[in-house]
Amino acid sequence: MTRLSSAVRALVTTLAAMLTVTAAATTARATPDPTAPNDFVALRTVDPTIIQEMRYFTPHNFVGERIDGYAQPLCILTRPAAEALHEAQTQLLRQGYTLKVYDCYRPQRAVDHFVRWAEDLDDQTMKGEFYPNVDKTRLFADGYIAEKSGHSRGSTMDLTIVKLPARPTRPYHPGETLVPCYEPQSVRFPDNSVDMGTGFDCFDTLAHTLDPRIQGEQRANRLLLKGTLEDLGFVNLAEEWWHYTFKPEPYPDTYFDFPVSWKSLRS
């Protein structure tokens, strides 16, 4: 009986230890994601007419896969930024245009994904379209990739203008032949945007908003976007014609990491 009791006690102890480990693992998995402050909103609830083509939810981006933290194809912004964007949309609709956003709030985990990708010099999957003339070893030094992004503060967005009536943009098919983002609009990946001289997320100096090589209709389109947004308090990043931040930012020094999803929003 003594030997049997000892064996039973040993078995019970082992099972208890296994249950403890399992419970700890379950608790770790159940840790909820952070949520957004109350003044973050889905752009769709402020202006449902603005087109949303959330590139980082798809594989059609410079990494070539869906980016960490993008649980849904959703534009999230601080309310002041969303309301200012609504005012811009109202003005553009009167002129026969609509805004289209490519990216809005971006969680820190997505930025971390970009950094890991940039450090992997062997991954050149999307070079042919997004950075054909840039050596990947230069991405940090040239400012194309950084460890922090203004997008994570909630008031920065990437966007363009589309002529109405808006034509659908065909889906990207992974593995398809890539065309440099600075090629003529008729040649590069089709986008229903007006011609801005380059595609979105083009790692090239031609994407600088006021690059002197961009003239005619392309320059006029960039200036239409720039003028409309700047009159309402947005500030353009000079190196990217698509990148704007609404000022003053409610969270100028905070980099959030809640996922891009409806569940992250409290309101």
Kinemage of the C-alpha trace (Angstrom):
@kinemage 1
@onewidth
@group {chain A} dominant
@subgroup {mainchain}
@vectorlist {calphas} color= white
{ca met a 1} P 0.000 0.000 0.000
{ca thr a 2} L 2.858 2.344 0.832
{ca arg a 3} L 4.426 1.875 -2.602
{ca leu a 4} L 1.036 2.343 -4.274
{ca ser a 5} L 0.319 5.481 -2.269
{ca ser a 6} L 3.699 6.914 -3.184
{ca ala a 7} L 3.064 6.173 -6.844
{ca val a 8} L -0.368 7.799 -6.677
{ca arg a 9} L 1.052 10.858 -4.958
{ca ala a 10} L 3.770 11.142 -7.605
{ca leu a 11} L 1.179 10.867 -10.382
{ca val a 12} L -1.008 13.508 -8.772
{ca thr a 13} L 1.959 15.817 -8.370
{ca thr a 14} L 2.923 15.382 -12.028
{ca leu a 15} L -0.631 16.034 -13.224
{ca ala a 16} L -0.878 19.112 -11.017
{ca ala a 17} L 2.350 20.468 -12.466
{ca met a 18} L 1.094 19.843 -16.014
{ca leu a 19} L -2.179 21.606 -15.264
{ca thr a 20} L -0.295 24.563 -13.810
{ca val a 21} L 1.818 24.910 -16.940
{ca thr a 22} L -1.253 24.565 -19.171
{ca ala a 23} L -3.173 27.144 -17.142
{ca ala a 24} L -0.232 29.566 -17.309
{ca ala a 25} L 0.026 29.143 -21.086
{ca thr a 26} L -3.716 29.667 -21.467
{ca thr a 27} L -3.545 32.814 -19.343
{ca ala a 28} L -0.690 34.133 -21.459
{ca arg a 29} L -2.630 33.496 -24.663
{ca ala a 30} L -5.724 35.106 -23.202
{ca thr a 31} L -3.960 38.404 -22.433
{ca pro a 32} L -6.132 40.934 -24.265
{ca asp a 33} L -4.737 43.302 -26.852
{ca pro a 34} L -4.598 46.974 -25.901
{ca thr a 35} L -7.487 49.149 -27.022
{ca ala a 36} L -7.577 52.661 -28.418
{ca pro a 37} L -8.311 55.775 -26.374
{ca asn a 38} L -11.878 57.045 -26.612
{ca asp a 39} L -11.038 59.726 -29.173
{ca phe a 40} L -9.902 57.244 -31.840
{ca val a 41} L -12.571 56.480 -34.440
{ca ala a 42} L -13.092 54.470 -37.585
{ca leu a 43} L -12.982 56.920 -40.489
{ca arg a 44} L -16.015 55.180 -41.974
{ca thr a 45} L -18.171 56.416 -39.087
{ca val a 46} L -17.149 60.018 -39.767
{ca asp a 47} L -17.156 59.913 -43.578
{ca pro a 48} L -18.292 56.742 -45.351
{ca thr a 49} L -17.661 58.268 -48.805
{ca ile a 50} L -13.861 58.218 -48.559
{ca ile a 51} L -12.481 55.153 -50.355
{ca gln a 52} L -10.367 52.818 -48.241
{ca glu a 53} L -7.725 50.649 -49.896
{ca met a 54} L -5.740 49.495 -46.899
{ca arg a 55} L -2.562 48.220 -48.502
{ca tyr a 56} L -0.934 46.735 -45.402
{ca phe a 57} L -3.877 44.393 -44.899
{ca thr a 58} L -2.945 42.918 -48.292
{ca pro a 59} L 0.265 41.471 -49.781
{ca his a 60} L 0.482 44.407 -52.218
{ca asn a 61} L 3.067 46.414 -50.323
{ca phe a 62} L 6.856 46.667 -50.192
{ca val a 63} L 7.102 43.687 -47.805
{ca gly a 64} L 4.899 41.424 -49.921
{ca glu a 65} L 2.644 40.072 -47.157
{ca arg a 66} L -0.022 41.249 -44.744
{ca ile a 67} L 1.623 43.337 -42.046
{ca asp a 68} L 1.418 42.501 -38.341
{ca gly a 69} L -1.355 44.294 -36.492
{ca tyr a 70} L -3.726 44.732 -39.443
{ca ala a 71} L -6.594 42.477 -38.360
{ca gln a 72} L -9.106 44.231 -40.636
{ca pro a 73} L -8.921 46.574 -43.656
{ca leu a 74} L -9.928 49.593 -41.603
{ca cys a 75} L -8.822 53.227 -41.398
{ca ile a 76} L -8.584 54.361 -37.769
{ca leu a 77} L -7.691 57.947 -36.829
{ca thr a 78} L -7.970 60.368 -33.960
{ca arg a 79} L -11.327 62.116 -34.189
{ca pro a 80} L -9.873 65.576 -35.009
{ca ala a 81} L -7.912 64.103 -37.927
{ca ala a 82} L -10.942 62.182 -39.199
{ca glu a 83} L -13.193 65.232 -39.005
{ca ala a 84} L -10.648 67.396 -40.834
{ca leu a 85} L -10.390 64.708 -43.513
{ca his a 86} L -14.188 64.833 -43.830
{ca glu a 87} L -13.943 68.566 -44.517
{ca ala a 88} L -11.361 67.922 -47.230
{ca gln a 89} L -13.599 65.280 -48.760
{ca thr a 90} L -16.538 67.686 -48.820
{ca gln a 91} L -14.478 70.176 -50.817
{ca leu a 92} L -13.156 67.580 -53.260
{ca leu a 93} L -16.568 66.032 -53.897
{ca arg a 94} L -17.773 69.422 -55.163
{ca gln a 95} L -14.945 69.309 -57.717
{ca gly a 96} L -15.712 65.784 -58.896
{ca tyr a 97} L -13.091 63.942 -56.827
{ca thr a 98} L -12.910 61.694 -53.793
{ca leu a 99} L -10.145 60.934 -51.334
{ca lys a 100} L -8.746 57.420 -51.021
{ca val a 101} L -6.687 56.320 -48.016
{ca tyr a 102} L -3.973 53.670 -48.223
{ca asp a 103} L -3.007 53.692 -44.545
{ca cys a 104} L -4.023 55.521 -41.376
{ca tyr a 105} L -3.203 54.586 -37.781
{ca arg a 106} L -0.378 52.016 -37.820
{ca pro a 107} L 0.370 49.928 -34.698
{ca gln a 108} L 3.925 49.728 -33.395
{ca arg a 109} L 3.955 45.995 -34.102
{ca ala a 110} L 3.522 46.835 -37.808
{ca val a 111} L 6.493 49.208 -37.656
{ca asp a 112} L 8.486 46.434 -35.989
{ca his a 113} L 7.505 44.154 -38.897
{ca phe a 114} L 8.910 46.731 -41.342
{ca val a 115} L 12.159 46.879 -39.372
{ca arg a 116} L 12.581 43.087 -39.365
{ca trp a 117} L 11.950 43.010 -43.101
{ca ala a 118} L 14.456 45.788 -43.755
{ca glu a 119} L 17.114 43.931 -41.774
{ca asp a 120} L 16.577 40.783 -43.855
{ca leu a 121} L 18.701 41.701 -46.857
{ca asp a 122} L 17.873 38.437 -48.627
{ca asp a 123} L 14.180 39.303 -48.925
{ca gln a 124} L 13.932 41.283 -52.153
{ca thr a 125} L 10.485 39.988 -53.164
{ca met a 126} L 8.905 43.366 -53.970
{ca lys a 127} L 12.002 45.300 -55.017
{ca gly a 128} L 10.919 45.386 -58.673
{ca glu a 129} L 7.943 47.606 -57.885
{ca phe a 130} L 8.622 49.555 -54.712
{ca tyr a 131} L 12.388 50.188 -54.511
{ca pro a 132} L 13.992 49.226 -57.843
{ca asn a 133} L 16.748 51.861 -57.586
{ca val a 134} L 17.426 51.639 -53.837
{ca asp a 135} L 19.904 49.200 -52.318
{ca lys a 136} L 18.165 47.551 -49.386
{ca thr a 137} L 21.183 48.242 -47.175
{ca arg a 138} L 20.289 51.954 -47.493
{ca leu a 139} L 16.669 51.811 -46.312
{ca phe a 140} L 17.400 53.093 -42.796
{ca ala a 141} L 20.080 55.592 -43.776
{ca asp a 142} L 17.920 57.068 -46.542
{ca gly a 143} L 14.904 57.391 -44.241
{ca tyr a 144} L 12.581 54.940 -45.935
{ca ile a 145} L 12.325 52.740 -42.821
{ca ala a 146} L 12.513 53.855 -39.164
{ca glu a 147} L 11.902 52.275 -35.776
{ca lys a 148} L 9.101 54.744 -35.008
{ca ser a 149} L 6.361 56.135 -37.241
{ca gly a 150} L 4.085 59.134 -36.901
{ca his a 151} L 1.289 56.847 -38.071
{ca ser a 152} L 1.383 55.143 -34.659
{ca arg a 153} L 0.284 58.410 -33.025
{ca gly a 154} L -3.047 58.259 -34.855
{ca ser a 155} L -3.188 61.524 -36.806
{ca thr a 156} L -1.127 60.595 -39.874
{ca met a 157} L -2.486 59.046 -43.047
{ca asp a 158} L -1.363 58.046 -46.551
{ca leu a 159} L -3.842 59.056 -49.221
{ca thr a 160} L -4.533 60.127 -52.778
{ca ile a 161} L -7.300 61.560 -54.978
{ca val a 162} L -9.599 59.601 -57.284
{ca lys a 163} L -11.636 61.115 -60.127
{ca leu a 164} L -15.362 60.377 -59.947
{ca pro a 165} L -16.985 58.112 -60.853
{ca ala a 166} L -14.350 55.900 -59.233
{ca arg a 167} L -13.290 52.847 -61.191
{ca pro a 168} L -12.434 49.717 -59.193
{ca thr a 169} L -8.774 48.850 -58.750
{ca arg a 170} L -8.013 45.287 -59.749
{ca pro a 171} L -6.609 43.001 -57.034
{ca tyr a 172} L -2.899 42.324 -56.844
{ca his a 173} L -1.911 38.710 -57.508
{ca pro a 174} L 1.191 37.578 -55.573
{ca gly a 175} L 3.901 36.473 -57.966
{ca glu a 176} L 2.758 38.649 -60.848
{ca thr a 177} L 5.342 40.574 -62.844
{ca leu a 178} L 6.340 43.747 -61.021
{ca val a 179} L 6.704 47.115 -62.738
{ca pro a 180} L 8.711 49.986 -61.203
{ca cys a 181} L 6.526 52.421 -59.283
{ca tyr a 182} L 7.911 55.404 -61.220
{ca glu a 183} L 6.922 54.101 -64.660
{ca pro a 184} L 4.117 55.903 -66.541
{ca gln a 185} L 0.672 55.380 -65.072
{ca ser a 186} L -0.379 53.291 -68.063
{ca val a 187} L 2.449 50.838 -67.349
{ca arg a 188} L 2.768 50.533 -63.554
{ca phe a 189} L 0.312 48.642 -61.351
{ca pro a 190} L -3.166 50.009 -62.130
{ca asp a 191} L -4.628 52.313 -59.508
{ca asn a 192} L -7.835 54.297 -59.847
{ca ser a 193} L -6.022 57.337 -58.435
{ca val a 194} L -5.346 60.384 -60.559
{ca asp a 195} L -1.794 60.383 -61.923
{ca met a 196} L 0.574 61.488 -59.153
{ca gly a 197} L 3.758 60.670 -61.065
{ca thr a 198} L 4.556 57.559 -59.004
{ca gly a 199} L 2.625 54.853 -57.255
{ca phe a 200} L 2.017 54.788 -53.506
{ca asp a 201} L 4.986 53.824 -51.293
{ca cys a 202} L 7.473 54.404 -54.092
{ca phe a 203} L 10.956 54.476 -52.552
{ca asp a 204} L 12.366 56.986 -55.000
{ca thr a 205} L 13.147 60.698 -55.046
{ca leu a 206} L 10.465 61.131 -57.726
{ca ala a 207} L 7.975 60.618 -54.886
{ca his a 208} L 9.142 63.834 -53.216
{ca thr a 209} L 6.064 66.050 -53.311
{ca leu a 210} L 7.678 68.981 -55.126
{ca asp a 211} L 10.334 67.121 -57.133
{ca pro a 212} L 10.975 69.452 -60.106
{ca arg a 213} L 10.849 66.562 -62.583
{ca ile a 214} L 7.140 66.160 -61.846
{ca gln a 215} L 5.309 68.667 -64.022
{ca gly a 216} L 2.028 69.217 -65.851
{ca glu a 217} L -1.018 67.225 -64.789
{ca gln a 218} L 0.951 65.125 -62.317
{ca arg a 219} L 2.181 68.202 -60.455
{ca ala a 220} L -1.275 69.775 -60.560
{ca asn a 221} L -2.747 66.647 -58.969
{ca arg a 222} L -0.167 66.687 -56.182
{ca leu a 223} L -0.817 70.371 -55.558
{ca leu a 224} L -4.578 69.811 -55.471
{ca leu a 225} L -4.132 67.253 -52.700
{ca lys a 226} L -1.557 69.392 -50.908
{ca gly a 227} L -3.490 72.635 -51.104
{ca thr a 228} L -6.778 71.083 -50.022
{ca leu a 229} L -5.274 69.381 -46.985
{ca glu a 230} L -2.896 72.123 -45.879
{ca asp a 231} L -5.741 74.658 -45.756
{ca leu a 232} L -7.361 72.418 -43.126
{ca gly a 233} L -4.346 71.948 -40.868
{ca phe a 234} L -2.548 68.999 -42.442
{ca val a 235} L 1.221 68.969 -42.904
{ca asn a 236} L 2.849 67.066 -45.762
{ca leu a 237} L 6.017 64.992 -45.453
{ca ala a 238} L 8.126 66.481 -48.250
{ca glu a 239} L 9.606 63.107 -49.234
{ca glu a 240} L 6.224 61.429 -49.808
{ca trp a 241} L 3.425 63.056 -51.789
{ca trp a 242} L 0.868 60.763 -50.100
{ca his a 243} L 1.863 61.368 -46.428
{ca tyr a 244} L -0.022 63.926 -44.285
{ca thr a 245} L -0.338 64.599 -40.561
{ca phe a 246} L -3.125 66.620 -38.959
{ca lys a 247} L -1.843 69.270 -36.543
{ca pro a 248} L -1.963 69.787 -33.653
{ca glu a 249} L -1.753 66.080 -32.838
{ca pro a 250} L -3.692 64.935 -29.762
{ca tyr a 251} L -0.888 62.434 -29.003
{ca pro a 252} L 2.357 63.978 -30.280
{ca asp a 253} L 4.613 61.755 -28.163
{ca thr a 254} L 2.651 58.488 -27.852
{ca tyr a 255} L 3.139 55.481 -30.117
{ca phe a 256} L 0.189 53.107 -29.798
{ca asp a 257} L 0.132 49.361 -30.455
{ca phe a 258} L -3.535 48.337 -30.462
{ca pro a 259} L -4.493 46.261 -33.536
{ca val a 260} L -6.285 47.757 -36.522
{ca ser a 261} L -9.746 46.325 -35.889
{ca trp a 262} L -13.226 47.333 -34.800
{ca lys a 263} L -12.620 45.540 -31.487
{ca ser a 264} L -9.865 48.019 -30.648
{ca leu a 265} L -12.309 50.930 -30.644
{ca arg a 266} L -14.212 51.726 -27.461
{ca ser a 267} L -16.799 54.016 -29.039
